[in-house]
Amino acid sequence: MERSQRWLPLGLILALGLLLGSLMFSIWEKIPTSVERVDWSKQAQWIAPQIPNYRFYTRNTFNLPDSATAGWLRISADNQFILYVNGRQVARENSVLSSSLGLGATRPLPFQNVNESISYTLRATPSFTLASSNDWKLTAYVDLTRYLRPGKNVIALEIQKGKTNPRVVVEGAVYPTDDAIPISLSTGETTWRVSNLSETRQSLQWFDRDFSDENWPEAKVLGSVREATYSRLSKNLFDRTLQGNLIAGNQSSQGQVWLRGGWQIPTDGISRAYIRFAGQGAYSLLLNGNLINNYRTENGNQLHLLEVTKFIRSGKIH
């Protein structure tokens, strides 16, 4: 009797912990309220491997006659993905306790937190997979421009899930020149080849640009995106080329250059404001007297994206 009474408090603590854990999961799995629903085109389709498996690999190949002026894609994966462009890992999304809030809470995708001058790089952290998560509710946007090159280009994805029904949907485009027809990257509209094996041939891994995927079958098309997915971003931030040219000015005696611009904001305000920019050398960005960020030496090829809504006010800004 004494032994059972000794274990009773521990049992109550464990039971309370399980109840609190279930409550937190139910809260996390609610529809995000601080993000916007993604408007997928009818051409974008969910794809999967021909043979059910816990993991599959898929590739899309296209050719560019010259350097791309812009390129982007958005992706929702059920459940996890690793994105490669021309053999280079560009983005990765893993389930960490599999909360579907992600971008709507304080746990955004590592490469999608636009409030910290993210240039679509990854800060990977250890994570754990939960088979029942709904990570496909989160749509990630990736700027591909800096990873593309003239000639053959390959977009490769590794998708995995805790069940044998992983799937992925991709929508995007590459703009060869300002007046050329965009090259579609959308699953269901273009050819994506799949394999259930992580293959290596002649020292080339499956995601390498020169890997031969001719024997891979085309992906199984499951249908259009009818489910709601969410993101903080909009494709309007990506599906247009970066306007303007690099500008400079006269240096001061300390070797500094100050550049200033002004814009008129409507009195009724705006709902969301972003800025895209690139620079050469070491520089700082200020908005309405607020220091947004400092940047170390750059060569002008690093595109930054910032959400600056909280720094904007009606009237003139600079």
BELTASUL-V269417 format. One record per residue. N is the residue number from 1. RES is the residue in three letters. OMEGA is omega in radians with two decimals (none if undefined). D_FIRST is the distance of its C-alpha to the first C-alpha in Angstrom with 1 decimal. Layout:
# BELTASUL-V269417
N & RES & OMEGA & D_FIRST
N & RES & OMEGA & D_FIRST
This chain:
# BELTASUL-V269417
1 & MET & 3.13 & 0.0
2 & GLU & -3.14 & 3.8
3 & ARG & -3.14 & 5.4
4 & SER & 3.10 & 5.2
5 & GLN & 3.13 & 6.3
6 & ARG & -3.12 & 8.6
7 & TRP & -3.09 & 10.2
8 & LEU & 3.11 & 10.7
9 & PRO & 3.13 & 13.8
10 & LEU & 3.12 & 15.3
11 & GLY & 3.11 & 15.1
12 & LEU & 3.13 & 16.8
13 & ILE & 3.13 & 19.4
14 & LEU & 3.14 & 20.2
15 & ALA & 3.11 & 20.6
16 & LEU & 3.11 & 22.8
17 & GLY & 3.11 & 24.8
18 & LEU & 3.13 & 25.5
19 & LEU & 3.12 & 26.7
20 & LEU & 3.11 & 28.9
21 & GLY & 3.11 & 30.3
22 & SER & 3.12 & 31.3
23 & LEU & -3.13 & 32.9
24 & MET & 3.11 & 34.9
25 & PHE & 3.13 & 36.1
26 & SER & 3.10 & 37.3
27 & ILE & -3.11 & 39.1
28 & TRP & -3.03 & 40.7
29 & GLU & 3.05 & 42.0
30 & LYS & 3.13 & 44.0
31 & ILE & 3.11 & 47.8
32 & PRO & -3.11 & 49.1
33 & THR & -3.07 & 51.2
34 & SER & 3.11 & 53.0
35 & VAL & -3.10 & 54.7
36 & GLU & 3.11 & 57.5
37 & ARG & -3.12 & 57.5
38 & VAL & 3.12 & 59.5
39 & ASP & -3.13 & 62.7
40 & TRP & 3.07 & 62.9
41 & SER & 3.12 & 66.2
42 & LYS & -3.12 & 66.6
43 & GLN & -3.13 & 67.8
44 & ALA & -3.06 & 64.4
45 & GLN & 2.97 & 62.3
46 & TRP & 3.04 & 58.8
47 & ILE & -3.11 & 59.3
48 & ALA & 3.08 & 57.1
49 & PRO & 3.11 & 57.6
50 & GLN & 3.12 & 59.4
51 & ILE & -3.11 & 56.5
52 & PRO & -3.12 & 52.9
53 & ASN & 3.11 & 51.0
54 & TYR & -3.06 & 48.4
55 & ARG & 3.02 & 51.2
56 & PHE & -3.07 & 55.0
57 & TYR & -3.08 & 58.0
58 & THR & -3.07 & 61.0
59 & ARG & 3.01 & 64.3
60 & ASN & -3.08 & 67.2
61 & THR & 3.07 & 70.6
62 & PHE & -3.09 & 73.6
63 & ASN & 3.08 & 76.7
64 & LEU & 3.11 & 78.2
65 & PRO & -3.12 & 81.9
66 & ASP & 3.11 & 81.4
67 & SER & 3.13 & 78.8
68 & ALA & 3.05 & 76.6
69 & THR & 3.11 & 77.0
70 & ALA & 3.07 & 73.5
71 & GLY & -3.11 & 70.5
72 & TRP & 2.96 & 67.1
73 & LEU & 2.98 & 64.3
74 & ARG & -2.99 & 61.2
75 & ILE & 2.93 & 58.3
76 & SER & -3.08 & 55.1
77 & ALA & 3.11 & 53.0
78 & ASP & 0.32 & 50.1
79 & ASN & -3.03 & 48.2
80 & GLN & 3.11 & 49.4
81 & PHE & 2.91 & 52.9
82 & ILE & -3.08 & 55.0
83 & LEU & 3.07 & 58.6
84 & TYR & 3.02 & 61.5
85 & VAL & -3.12 & 65.1
86 & ASN & 3.07 & 67.7
87 & GLY & -3.11 & 65.1
88 & ARG & 3.09 & 63.5
89 & GLN & -3.05 & 60.0
90 & VAL & -3.08 & 60.5
91 & ALA & -3.12 & 57.2
92 & ARG & 3.09 & 53.7
93 & GLU & 3.11 & 50.9
94 & ASN & 3.12 & 47.3
95 & SER & 3.01 & 44.2
96 & VAL & -3.02 & 41.9
97 & LEU & 2.92 & 38.8
98 & SER & 3.04 & 41.6
99 & SER & 3.12 & 42.2
100 & SER & 3.12 & 45.2
101 & LEU & 3.06 & 46.2
102 & GLY & -3.07 & 47.5
103 & LEU & -3.10 & 50.9
104 & GLY & -3.13 & 50.0
105 & ALA & -3.11 & 47.3
106 & THR & -3.11 & 47.1
107 & ARG & -3.11 & 46.5
108 & PRO & 2.97 & 50.0
109 & LEU & -3.00 & 51.3
110 & PRO & -3.07 & 52.2
111 & PHE & -3.04 & 55.9
112 & GLN & 3.14 & 56.2
113 & ASN & -2.97 & 55.5
114 & VAL & 3.13 & 59.0
115 & ASN & -3.10 & 58.4
116 & GLU & 3.10 & 58.4
117 & SER & -3.10 & 61.8
118 & ILE & 3.09 & 60.4
119 & SER & 3.06 & 63.1
120 & TYR & 3.02 & 60.9
121 & THR & -3.01 & 59.4
122 & LEU & 2.94 & 55.9
123 & ARG & -3.01 & 53.2
124 & ALA & 3.08 & 50.7
125 & THR & 3.10 & 47.0
126 & PRO & -3.12 & 44.1
127 & SER & -3.11 & 42.6
128 & PHE & -3.08 & 40.2
129 & THR & 3.02 & 41.1
130 & LEU & -2.95 & 39.3
131 & ALA & -3.05 & 40.8
132 & SER & -3.06 & 40.6
133 & SER & -3.11 & 42.3
134 & ASN & -3.08 & 45.6
135 & ASP & 3.09 & 47.6
136 & TRP & 3.06 & 50.7
137 & LYS & -3.14 & 50.7
138 & LEU & 3.11 & 51.9
139 & THR & 3.14 & 55.5
140 & ALA & 3.06 & 56.7
141 & TYR & 3.14 & 60.4
142 & VAL & 3.03 & 62.1
143 & ASP & -3.05 & 65.6
144 & LEU & -2.90 & 67.2
145 & THR & -3.02 & 70.6
146 & ARG & -3.11 & 70.3
147 & TYR & -3.09 & 69.0
148 & LEU & -3.12 & 71.8
149 & ARG & 3.08 & 75.0
150 & PRO & -3.14 & 78.3
151 & GLY & -3.06 & 78.3
152 & LYS & 3.07 & 75.2
153 & ASN & -3.11 & 71.9
154 & VAL & 2.98 & 68.5
155 & ILE & -3.09 & 65.4
156 & ALA & -3.13 & 62.4
157 & LEU & 2.95 & 58.8
158 & GLU & -3.09 & 55.6
159 & ILE & 3.07 & 53.1
160 & GLN & -3.10 & 49.6
161 & LYS & 3.11 & 46.5
162 & GLY & 3.06 & 43.1
163 & LYS & -3.06 & 44.6
164 & THR & 3.09 & 47.8
165 & ASN & 3.07 & 49.8
166 & PRO & 3.13 & 50.8
167 & ARG & 3.13 & 53.9
168 & VAL & 3.02 & 56.1
169 & VAL & -3.13 & 58.9
170 & VAL & 2.99 & 61.5
171 & GLU & -3.13 & 64.4
172 & GLY & -3.10 & 66.9
173 & ALA & 3.03 & 70.5
174 & VAL & -3.10 & 72.7
175 & TYR & -3.11 & 76.0
176 & PRO & 3.07 & 78.7
177 & THR & -3.08 & 81.3
178 & ASP & -3.06 & 81.7
179 & ASP & -3.12 & 83.8
180 & ALA & 3.09 & 82.3
181 & ILE & -3.13 & 80.1
182 & PRO & 3.07 & 76.4
183 & ILE & -3.11 & 74.6
184 & SER & 3.05 & 71.6
185 & LEU & -2.97 & 68.3
186 & SER & 3.03 & 66.4
187 & THR & -3.08 & 64.4
188 & GLY & 3.12 & 65.8
189 & GLU & 3.12 & 69.2
190 & THR & -3.07 & 69.9
191 & THR & 3.01 & 69.1
192 & TRP & 3.12 & 65.7
193 & ARG & -3.02 & 65.1
194 & VAL & 3.03 & 61.6
195 & SER & 3.05 & 59.9
196 & ASN & -3.09 & 56.4
197 & LEU & 3.03 & 57.2
198 & SER & -2.97 & 57.6
199 & GLU & 3.01 & 61.0
200 & THR & -3.13 & 63.1
201 & ARG & 3.12 & 66.8
202 & GLN & 3.10 & 69.4
203 & SER & 3.09 & 67.1
204 & LEU & 3.09 & 66.7
205 & GLN & -3.00 & 63.2
206 & TRP & -3.10 & 62.7
207 & PHE & 3.13 & 63.0
208 & ASP & -3.07 & 66.1
209 & ARG & -3.05 & 69.3
210 & ASP & 3.06 & 71.3
211 & PHE & -3.12 & 68.7
212 & SER & 3.13 & 70.2
213 & ASP & -3.09 & 68.2
214 & GLU & -3.13 & 70.9
215 & ASN & 3.10 & 68.8
216 & TRP & 3.08 & 65.9
217 & PRO & 3.04 & 65.8
218 & GLU & -3.09 & 65.9
219 & ALA & 3.04 & 62.7
220 & LYS & -3.12 & 61.5
221 & VAL & -3.05 & 62.2
222 & LEU & -3.13 & 59.4
223 & GLY & -3.09 & 61.1
224 & SER & -3.08 & 61.6
225 & VAL & 3.11 & 59.0
226 & ARG & 3.13 & 57.9
227 & GLU & 3.10 & 54.6
228 & ALA & 2.99 & 54.5
229 & THR & -2.96 & 54.3
230 & TYR & 3.07 & 54.5
231 & SER & 3.02 & 56.0
232 & ARG & -3.01 & 57.2
233 & LEU & 3.11 & 60.5
234 & SER & 3.12 & 63.4
235 & LYS & 3.10 & 65.8
236 & ASN & 3.09 & 68.6
237 & LEU & -2.99 & 67.6
238 & PHE & -2.98 & 68.3
239 & ASP & 3.03 & 70.9
240 & ARG & -3.12 & 73.8
241 & THR & 3.11 & 75.4
242 & LEU & -3.08 & 75.1
243 & GLN & 3.07 & 78.1
244 & GLY & -3.14 & 80.4
245 & ASN & 3.05 & 81.5
246 & LEU & 3.14 & 80.6
247 & ILE & -3.14 & 82.4
248 & ALA & -3.14 & 83.4
249 & GLY & 3.13 & 85.2
250 & ASN & -3.13 & 87.1
251 & GLN & 3.04 & 85.2
252 & SER & 3.12 & 85.0
253 & SER & 3.08 & 85.9
254 & GLN & 3.13 & 82.3
255 & GLY & -3.11 & 82.3
256 & GLN & 3.06 & 80.3
257 & VAL & 3.12 & 81.1
258 & TRP & 3.12 & 79.9
259 & LEU & -3.02 & 79.9
260 & ARG & 3.09 & 79.4
261 & GLY & -3.13 & 79.3
262 & GLY & -3.14 & 78.8
263 & TRP & 3.13 & 77.8
264 & GLN & -3.13 & 78.0
265 & ILE & -3.14 & 74.7
266 & PRO & -3.11 & 75.2
267 & THR & 3.13 & 74.4
268 & ASP & 3.04 & 71.9
269 & GLY & 3.13 & 69.8
270 & ILE & -3.11 & 68.1
271 & SER & -3.10 & 64.7
272 & ARG & -3.14 & 64.3
273 & ALA & 3.11 & 66.4
274 & TYR & 3.03 & 66.5
275 & ILE & 3.05 & 68.8
276 & ARG & -3.09 & 69.6
277 & PHE & 3.04 & 71.6
278 & ALA & -3.10 & 72.5
279 & GLY & 3.07 & 74.3
280 & GLN & -3.10 & 76.0
281 & GLY & 3.08 & 75.3
282 & ALA & -3.08 & 72.8
283 & TYR & 3.10 & 72.6
284 & SER & 3.11 & 70.6
285 & LEU & 3.09 & 70.1
286 & LEU & 3.11 & 70.3
287 & LEU & -3.10 & 70.2
288 & ASN & 3.11 & 71.4
289 & GLY & 3.13 & 71.1
290 & ASN & 3.06 & 67.5
291 & LEU & -3.12 & 66.9
292 & ILE & 3.14 & 65.1
293 & ASN & 3.00 & 64.9
294 & ASN & -3.12 & 66.7
295 & TYR & 3.11 & 67.7
296 & ARG & -3.06 & 68.7
297 & THR & 3.13 & 71.7
298 & GLU & -3.09 & 72.0
299 & ASN & 3.12 & 74.8
300 & GLY & -3.12 & 74.9
301 & ASN & -3.10 & 73.1
302 & GLN & -3.13 & 69.6
303 & LEU & 3.12 & 69.0
304 & HIS & 3.11 & 66.6
305 & LEU & -3.13 & 65.1
306 & LEU & 2.92 & 63.7
307 & GLU & -3.04 & 62.6
308 & VAL & -3.06 & 64.4
309 & THR & -3.04 & 63.8
310 & LYS & 3.11 & 62.4
311 & PHE & -3.07 & 65.5
312 & ILE & 3.00 & 67.9
313 & ARG & -3.14 & 69.6
314 & SER & -3.08 & 72.4
315 & GLY & -3.08 & 75.9
316 & LYS & 3.07 & 77.1
317 & ILE & 3.14 & 74.7
318 & HIS & none & 75.6
